[in-house]
Amino acid sequence: MHIEVLVEDSSGAALMEQLIPKLLKPSTYTYTFKVHGYGGIGHIPKNMKRTTDAYKKTLLDKLPAMLLGYAQTPGYDAVIVLVDTDNRNPVDFRRDLEVMYKRLAKAPKTAFCMATEEVEAWYLGDRKALLTAYPRANNKILKRYKQDSVCGTWELLAEALVKGGAEALKKEGFHSIGAFKHECAAQITPHMEPRNNLSPSFKDTEARVQALVD
């Protein structure tokens, strides 16, 4: 069984490279997977035709065409789509994704997975993993976080881990913000254990991923 994993950015892709084996419980399937990171989340296109503007590198803009392509190509058995909800209403967002999926003439089995606001919520959901990776993290700041709240999640994590916090990273530019997110994926994910994670959106993702191989 081969699973394609589509993620909106490269740091999320780095997270999923390490996380997928942890999420897939032992099963009767022998599985392989490949993770693809895109240049942002984009928007669900109104036109469900297979062709898309070549210049668009964002996930949702390309998603209908990608799903149609997988359905028509042997060897692609299932797809995982991971997106951040950001400021979107998760219920409405999931409905829009499922409506898009149903409008496709044909598509592989697909799990739409969402991190509430941002995937950094999952790092904050496994405090043991976070503190193993960053034992000098600011606990006072970490304790302010209400799990899966929409509060500027990556900024709060940066406040706890980086001297000068999110503002220092923002002053340095997008490259530094991206580097911080990649570092969190590289340092925290190896220590994460699904059973320890308190994030409801992580638990929902775990269930949806496992359902692909059940």
Contacts in CASP RR format, 6 or more apart in sequence:
PFRMAT RR
TARGET T0000
AUTHOR 0000-0000-0000
METHOD contacts of the structure
MODEL  1
MHIEVLVEDSSGAALMEQLIPKLLKPSTYTYTFKVHGYGGIGHIPKNMKR
TTDAYKKTLLDKLPAMLLGYAQTPGYDAVIVLVDTDNRNPVDFRRDLEVM
YKRLAKAPKTAFCMATEEVEAWYLGDRKALLTAYPRANNKILKRYKQDSV
CGTWELLAEALVKGGAEALKKEGFHSIGAFKHECAAQITPHMEPRNNLSP
SFKDTEARVQALVD
1 29 0 8 1.000
1 30 0 8 1.000
1 31 0 8 1.000
1 32 0 8 1.000
1 77 0 8 1.000
1 78 0 8 1.000
1 213 0 8 1.000
2 31 0 8 1.000
2 32 0 8 1.000
2 33 0 8 1.000
2 34 0 8 1.000
2 75 0 8 1.000
2 76 0 8 1.000
2 77 0 8 1.000
2 78 0 8 1.000
3 20 0 8 1.000
3 31 0 8 1.000
3 32 0 8 1.000
3 33 0 8 1.000
3 34 0 8 1.000
3 77 0 8 1.000
3 78 0 8 1.000
3 79 0 8 1.000
3 80 0 8 1.000
3 212 0 8 1.000
4 33 0 8 1.000
4 34 0 8 1.000
4 36 0 8 1.000
4 70 0 8 1.000
4 76 0 8 1.000
4 78 0 8 1.000
4 79 0 8 1.000
4 80 0 8 1.000
5 13 0 8 1.000
5 16 0 8 1.000
5 20 0 8 1.000
5 33 0 8 1.000
5 34 0 8 1.000
5 35 0 8 1.000
5 36 0 8 1.000
5 79 0 8 1.000
5 80 0 8 1.000
5 82 0 8 1.000
6 36 0 8 1.000
6 37 0 8 1.000
6 38 0 8 1.000
6 59 0 8 1.000
6 63 0 8 1.000
6 66 0 8 1.000
6 79 0 8 1.000
6 80 0 8 1.000
6 81 0 8 1.000
6 82 0 8 1.000
7 13 0 8 1.000
7 15 0 8 1.000
7 16 0 8 1.000
7 35 0 8 1.000
7 36 0 8 1.000
7 37 0 8 1.000
7 38 0 8 1.000
7 59 0 8 1.000
7 82 0 8 1.000
8 37 0 8 1.000
8 38 0 8 1.000
8 39 0 8 1.000
8 40 0 8 1.000
8 41 0 8 1.000
8 42 0 8 1.000
8 58 0 8 1.000
8 59 0 8 1.000
8 82 0 8 1.000
8 83 0 8 1.000
8 84 0 8 1.000
9 37 0 8 1.000
9 38 0 8 1.000
9 39 0 8 1.000
9 40 0 8 1.000
9 181 0 8 1.000
10 37 0 8 1.000
10 39 0 8 1.000
10 182 0 8 1.000
11 119 0 8 1.000
11 178 0 8 1.000
11 181 0 8 1.000
11 182 0 8 1.000
11 184 0 8 1.000
11 185 0 8 1.000
12 37 0 8 1.000
12 82 0 8 1.000
12 119 0 8 1.000
12 181 0 8 1.000
12 185 0 8 1.000
13 35 0 8 1.000
13 36 0 8 1.000
13 37 0 8 1.000
14 182 0 8 1.000
14 185 0 8 1.000
14 186 0 8 1.000
14 189 0 8 1.000
15 119 0 8 1.000
15 122 0 8 1.000
15 185 0 8 1.000
15 189 0 8 1.000
16 35 0 8 1.000
16 80 0 8 1.000
16 82 0 8 1.000
17 35 0 8 1.000
18 185 0 8 1.000
18 189 0 8 1.000
18 190 0 8 1.000
19 189 0 8 1.000
19 192 0 8 1.000
20 33 0 8 1.000
20 35 0 8 1.000
20 80 0 8 1.000
20 209 0 8 1.000
22 192 0 8 1.000
22 193 0 8 1.000
22 194 0 8 1.000
23 194 0 8 1.000
23 205 0 8 1.000
23 206 0 8 1.000
23 209 0 8 1.000
23 210 0 8 1.000
24 31 0 8 1.000
24 209 0 8 1.000
24 210 0 8 1.000
24 213 0 8 1.000
25 210 0 8 1.000
25 213 0 8 1.000
27 213 0 8 1.000
27 214 0 8 1.000
29 213 0 8 1.000
31 213 0 8 1.000
33 80 0 8 1.000
37 59 0 8 1.000
38 57 0 8 1.000
38 58 0 8 1.000
38 59 0 8 1.000
38 62 0 8 1.000
39 57 0 8 1.000
39 58 0 8 1.000
39 59 0 8 1.000
40 57 0 8 1.000
40 58 0 8 1.000
40 59 0 8 1.000
41 58 0 8 1.000
41 59 0 8 1.000
41 60 0 8 1.000
41 83 0 8 1.000
41 84 0 8 1.000
41 86 0 8 1.000
42 56 0 8 1.000
42 58 0 8 1.000
42 59 0 8 1.000
42 60 0 8 1.000
42 61 0 8 1.000
43 58 0 8 1.000
43 60 0 8 1.000
43 61 0 8 1.000
44 60 0 8 1.000
44 63 0 8 1.000
44 64 0 8 1.000
44 96 0 8 1.000
44 97 0 8 1.000
44 100 0 8 1.000
45 52 0 8 1.000
45 60 0 8 1.000
45 61 0 8 1.000
45 64 0 8 1.000
48 64 0 8 1.000
48 100 0 8 1.000
48 103 0 8 1.000
48 104 0 8 1.000
49 65 0 8 1.000
50 64 0 8 1.000
50 65 0 8 1.000
50 68 0 8 1.000
50 69 0 8 1.000
51 65 0 8 1.000
52 61 0 8 1.000
52 62 0 8 1.000
52 64 0 8 1.000
52 65 0 8 1.000
53 61 0 8 1.000
56 62 0 8 1.000
59 81 0 8 1.000
59 83 0 8 1.000
60 83 0 8 1.000
63 81 0 8 1.000
63 100 0 8 1.000
64 100 0 8 1.000
64 103 0 8 1.000
64 104 0 8 1.000
66 79 0 8 1.000
67 79 0 8 1.000
67 101 0 8 1.000
67 104 0 8 1.000
67 107 0 8 1.000
67 108 0 8 1.000
67 110 0 8 1.000
68 104 0 8 1.000
68 105 0 8 1.000
68 106 0 8 1.000
68 107 0 8 1.000
69 76 0 8 1.000
70 76 0 8 1.000
70 79 0 8 1.000
70 107 0 8 1.000
70 108 0 8 1.000
71 104 0 8 1.000
71 106 0 8 1.000
71 107 0 8 1.000
71 108 0 8 1.000
72 106 0 8 1.000
76 108 0 8 1.000
77 108 0 8 1.000
77 109 0 8 1.000
78 108 0 8 1.000
78 109 0 8 1.000
78 110 0 8 1.000
78 111 0 8 1.000
78 212 0 8 1.000
78 213 0 8 1.000
79 107 0 8 1.000
79 108 0 8 1.000
79 109 0 8 1.000
79 110 0 8 1.000
79 111 0 8 1.000
80 110 0 8 1.000
80 111 0 8 1.000
80 113 0 8 1.000
80 208 0 8 1.000
80 209 0 8 1.000
80 212 0 8 1.000
81 97 0 8 1.000
81 110 0 8 1.000
81 111 0 8 1.000
81 112 0 8 1.000
81 113 0 8 1.000
82 113 0 8 1.000
82 114 0 8 1.000
82 115 0 8 1.000
82 119 0 8 1.000
82 205 0 8 1.000
83 93 0 8 1.000
83 112 0 8 1.000
83 113 0 8 1.000
83 114 0 8 1.000
83 115 0 8 1.000
84 114 0 8 1.000
84 115 0 8 1.000
84 117 0 8 1.000
84 118 0 8 1.000
84 119 0 8 1.000
85 93 0 8 1.000
85 114 0 8 1.000
85 115 0 8 1.000
85 116 0 8 1.000
85 117 0 8 1.000
85 201 0 8 1.000
86 117 0 8 1.000
86 118 0 8 1.000
87 117 0 8 1.000
87 150 0 8 1.000
90 114 0 8 1.000
90 116 0 8 1.000
90 201 0 8 1.000
93 114 0 8 1.000
94 112 0 8 1.000
94 114 0 8 1.000
97 112 0 8 1.000
98 112 0 8 1.000
101 107 0 8 1.000
101 110 0 8 1.000
101 112 0 8 1.000
109 212 0 8 1.000
111 205 0 8 1.000
111 208 0 8 1.000
111 209 0 8 1.000
111 211 0 8 1.000
111 212 0 8 1.000
112 208 0 8 1.000
113 204 0 8 1.000
113 205 0 8 1.000
113 208 0 8 1.000
113 209 0 8 1.000
114 201 0 8 1.000
114 204 0 8 1.000
114 205 0 8 1.000
115 121 0 8 1.000
115 122 0 8 1.000
115 199 0 8 1.000
115 201 0 8 1.000
115 202 0 8 1.000
115 205 0 8 1.000
116 148 0 8 1.000
116 149 0 8 1.000
116 150 0 8 1.000
116 199 0 8 1.000
116 200 0 8 1.000
116 201 0 8 1.000
117 148 0 8 1.000
117 149 0 8 1.000
117 150 0 8 1.000
117 151 0 8 1.000
117 152 0 8 1.000
117 153 0 8 1.000
118 152 0 8 1.000
118 153 0 8 1.000
118 154 0 8 1.000
120 153 0 8 1.000
120 154 0 8 1.000
120 156 0 8 1.000
120 157 0 8 1.000
120 181 0 8 1.000
120 184 0 8 1.000
121 147 0 8 1.000
121 148 0 8 1.000
121 153 0 8 1.000
121 199 0 8 1.000
121 201 0 8 1.000
121 202 0 8 1.000
122 192 0 8 1.000
122 197 0 8 1.000
122 199 0 8 1.000
122 201 0 8 1.000
122 202 0 8 1.000
123 129 0 8 1.000
123 130 0 8 1.000
123 157 0 8 1.000
123 184 0 8 1.000
123 188 0 8 1.000
123 192 0 8 1.000
124 130 0 8 1.000
124 142 0 8 1.000
124 145 0 8 1.000
124 147 0 8 1.000
124 153 0 8 1.000
124 156 0 8 1.000
124 157 0 8 1.000
124 199 0 8 1.000
125 147 0 8 1.000
125 197 0 8 1.000
125 198 0 8 1.000
125 199 0 8 1.000
125 202 0 8 1.000
126 188 0 8 1.000
126 191 0 8 1.000
126 192 0 8 1.000
126 193 0 8 1.000
126 196 0 8 1.000
126 197 0 8 1.000
126 198 0 8 1.000
126 199 0 8 1.000
127 142 0 8 1.000
127 198 0 8 1.000
128 191 0 8 1.000
128 193 0 8 1.000
128 196 0 8 1.000
129 188 0 8 1.000
129 189 0 8 1.000
129 191 0 8 1.000
129 192 0 8 1.000
129 193 0 8 1.000
129 196 0 8 1.000
130 137 0 8 1.000
130 142 0 8 1.000
130 188 0 8 1.000
130 191 0 8 1.000
131 137 0 8 1.000
132 191 0 8 1.000
133 184 0 8 1.000
133 187 0 8 1.000
133 188 0 8 1.000
133 190 0 8 1.000
133 191 0 8 1.000
134 160 0 8 1.000
134 161 0 8 1.000
134 187 0 8 1.000
134 188 0 8 1.000
137 160 0 8 1.000
137 161 0 8 1.000
138 159 0 8 1.000
138 160 0 8 1.000
138 161 0 8 1.000
139 160 0 8 1.000
141 156 0 8 1.000
141 159 0 8 1.000
141 160 0 8 1.000
142 160 0 8 1.000
144 156 0 8 1.000
145 151 0 8 1.000
145 153 0 8 1.000
145 156 0 8 1.000
147 198 0 8 1.000
147 199 0 8 1.000
147 200 0 8 1.000
148 199 0 8 1.000
148 200 0 8 1.000
148 201 0 8 1.000
154 166 0 8 1.000
154 177 0 8 1.000
154 180 0 8 1.000
154 181 0 8 1.000
155 165 0 8 1.000
155 166 0 8 1.000
156 166 0 8 1.000
157 184 0 8 1.000
158 165 0 8 1.000
158 166 0 8 1.000
158 169 0 8 1.000
158 180 0 8 1.000
159 165 0 8 1.000
159 166 0 8 1.000
161 180 0 8 1.000
161 184 0 8 1.000
162 168 0 8 1.000
162 169 0 8 1.000
162 180 0 8 1.000
169 176 0 8 1.000
169 177 0 8 1.000
169 180 0 8 1.000
170 177 0 8 1.000
194 202 0 8 1.000
194 206 0 8 1.000
197 203 0 8 1.000
197 206 0 8 1.000
END
